[in-house]
Amino acid sequence: MKLYTVPAAPNPTKVMLYIAEREAAGLDMGIEQVRVNTLKGEQNSPEHLRRNPFGALPVLELDDGRYLTESLSIIHFLDETFPENSMLGIDPLERSFARDLERIVELRIATPIARYVHVTNSPFGLPADPKAAAEIEASLPKALGYIEEMLSDGRSLLLGERVSIADCTLQSGLQFARFGKAEVIGDYPNIQAWDQAYRARPAALAVLKF
Ligand SMILES: N[C@@H](CCC(=O)N[C@@H](CS)C(=O)NCC(=O)O)C(=O)O
């Protein structure tokens, strides 16, 4: 299999962290990672559009030549293909809570952060949008406060002591904030502590660039 990806971008990073966490736990999924340079616009090249007509990353090329084009579908596919020590968990409740928190983090934190960076300091040179930035600044505290409270019981990772896809997604969003010089967790000491601890993990050290 091949993962078409790019460093620092949130959705590709989410999948790269998932793969690196599974590798750090001893699993070799046999995935070759191929970089597509989004700063050069390679995601819109005819070659990449044949993989994903929406011109986005990540893309997983399966051994039969087909492509998966959504980060979460890629993670679910890999987790189901390699179920031993599954990161999602073994029973339906565990798996559902992992998915639930991942969606909260993605939809209420990581995606808004990505949008925030693009309207304040876009790596693609998109125009600034102060109104959109202000709306995101107003909406983020509710979700960050929820995570801050969740971490107040001293747990080391979002769902306890075992790494989950929610950790991968939150870190991919926070890395993009650092890349875009957006300060988002300054008022949240528990998230800051989680951030420091997560970034010291072997998987994070192998994947994160910022
Ligand atoms: N829902 C998709 C979103 C993919 C996506 O938006 N990827 C971004 C990087 S985080 C991208 O490729 N952007 C390049 C572009 O839109 O031109 C997923 O989760 O995989």
PDBQT file of the ligand as one rigid body, heavy atoms in Angstrom, charges set to zero:
ROOT
HETATM    1  N1  LIG A 301     -12.110  15.093   4.726  1.00  0.00    +0.000 N 
HETATM    2  C1  LIG A 301     -10.806  14.946   4.157  1.00  0.00    +0.000 C 
HETATM    3  C2  LIG A 301     -10.147  16.310   4.056  1.00  0.00    +0.000 C 
HETATM    4  C3  LIG A 301      -8.844  16.273   3.347  1.00  0.00    +0.000 C 
HETATM    5  C4  LIG A 301      -8.207  17.650   3.253  1.00  0.00    +0.000 C 
HETATM    6  O1  LIG A 301      -8.868  18.698   3.291  1.00  0.00    +0.000 OA
HETATM    7  N2  LIG A 301      -6.871  17.669   3.120  1.00  0.00    +0.000 N 
HETATM    8  C5  LIG A 301      -6.139  18.906   3.032  1.00  0.00    +0.000 C 
HETATM    9  C6  LIG A 301      -4.902  18.823   3.908  1.00  0.00    +0.000 C 
HETATM   10  S1  LIG A 301      -5.344  18.773   5.604  1.00  0.00    +0.000 SA
HETATM   11  C7  LIG A 301      -5.671  19.113   1.612  1.00  0.00    +0.000 C 
HETATM   12  O2  LIG A 301      -5.323  18.176   0.929  1.00  0.00    +0.000 OA
HETATM   13  N3  LIG A 301      -5.631  20.359   1.172  1.00  0.00    +0.000 N 
HETATM   14  C8  LIG A 301      -5.143  20.699  -0.117  1.00  0.00    +0.000 C 
HETATM   15  C9  LIG A 301      -6.140  21.476  -0.913  1.00  0.00    +0.000 C 
HETATM   16  O3  LIG A 301      -7.297  21.557  -0.457  1.00  0.00    +0.000 OA
HETATM   17  O4  LIG A 301      -5.752  21.993  -1.953  1.00  0.00    +0.000 OA
HETATM   18  C10 LIG A 301      -9.992  13.989   5.019  1.00  0.00    +0.000 C 
HETATM   19  O5  LIG A 301     -10.229  13.941   6.234  1.00  0.00    +0.000 OA
HETATM   20  O6  LIG A 301      -9.127  13.270   4.505  1.00  0.00    +0.000 OA
ENDROOT
TORSDOF 0
